[in-house]
Amino acid sequence: MDSKEFKIRGNWNEIKGKIKQQYADLSDDDLKYEEGKDDELLGRIQKKIGKTKDEIIDWIQRL
């Protein structure tokens, strides 16, 4: 099964704020987004909240 394509749409700071509202234990360092380093971002989130990569992608895209 191929992993979903992950693209940051919209304002990452706005999305990051919504993520922190739901998961207060995620720090700014956990949510640091750098162009081309999507997998690293997803890995940090995955490690903290224990969801699969695809679940995280779906969740972020719904925010």
NORGIQUI-V581738 format. One record per helix or strand. SS is the DSSP state (h for helix, s for strand). FROM is the first residue (numbers start at 1). LEN is the number of residues. If there is no record, write none. Layout:
ss | from | len
SS | FROM | LEN
SS | FROM | LEN
This chain:
ss | from | len
h | 12 | 11
h | 38 | 12
h | 53 | 10
